[in-house]
Amino acid sequence: MSESSMAGEGLVADKEGLVAVAITRRYGGFNALENVNLTVAPAERHALIGPNGAGKTTMFHILGGQVPPSAGKITLGGEDITEMAPYRRVALGVARTFQRNNLFFGLTVFENIRLSVQAHTSAGRNLFRLASVHRGITERAQQIIEQFALEPLARRPASELSYGDQRKLEIAVALAGKPRVLLVDEPTAGMSPAETAEMVKVLSLMPRDVSLLIVEHDMDVVSALADRVTVLQNGRLIAAGTWDEIRVNESVQMAYMGNKRGTKRPKAR
């Protein structure tokens, strides 16, 4: 894809999706991101990749509301969310996970999921009634546990789970709020091959009424999951397209390892 065509990536987009236009983030005289466009369409599985220092995590923080852009605009379903706080984005349907697990480690798997379900209902504002008395909350939590095959672990504290199961639980907790878009930062980082395969299975079975955007270092995971891929280098958009288009893109190969076209797949962090 040419640089001129990439400049329009995200500008003409489905109004129901998550759209970031001309995103720039400055730190003093340094641009961590510069004029980056990104569109995550409804039901799409989208990967954001690039070598170290490309700006991937900064982009995630901006989409999640943890960091404001210096310039640019973000919309969800056509609604401007650029200046919205993270909790307001969550209420509108933007959920995310982080590189470090964000769980209540002293609570059980079931309790973690039930709390997330409760937080996204009117019952979450009732501090004087036990969550266990809300039948709908308990049933929804149980459905999620079954969906993620967490039944054998349901009564165990999150602190006792393996790293891979903790990551799986974190995604289950995020989905408990029925988001429209889920942002997952490096879902397989630090995992064994078996745990990676299990995570790919979990994400591939995620309902299509939820759009997925992942930052991922394992290109086998990207190829297995992503409908579309966006590539950053030094804070700039250098390529966007399907995995088959990206894997033979000369600019992408040069960004990762200086390969000539048609050699190894990019292996990135």
Sequence and secondary structure as in RCSB ss.txt:
>XXXX:A:sequence
MSESSMAGEGLVADKEGLVAVAITRRYGGFNALENVNLTVAPAERHALIGPNGAGKTTMFHILGGQVPPSAGKIT
LGGEDITEMAPYRRVALGVARTFQRNNLFFGLTVFENIRLSVQAHTSAGRNLFRLASVHRGITERAQQIIEQFAL
EPLARRPASELSYGDQRKLEIAVALAGKPRVLLVDEPTAGMSPAETAEMVKVLSLMPRDVSLLIVEHDMDVVSAL
ADRVTVLQNGRLIAAGTWDEIRVNESVQMAYMGNKRGTKRPKAR
>XXXX:A:secstr
  HHHHTTTTTS  TTSEEEEEEEEEETTEEEEEEEEEEE TT EEEEE STTSSHHHHHHHHHTSS  SEEEEE
ETTEE TT  HHHHHHHTEEE  SS    TTSBHHHHHHHHHHHTSGGGG TTS GGG HHHHHHHHHHHHHTT 
GGGTTSBGGGS HHHHHHHHHHHHHTT  SEEEEE TTTT  HHHHHHHHHHHHTS TTSEEEEE S HHHHHHH
 SEEEEEETTEEEEEE HHHHHT HHHHHHHH   TTSS     
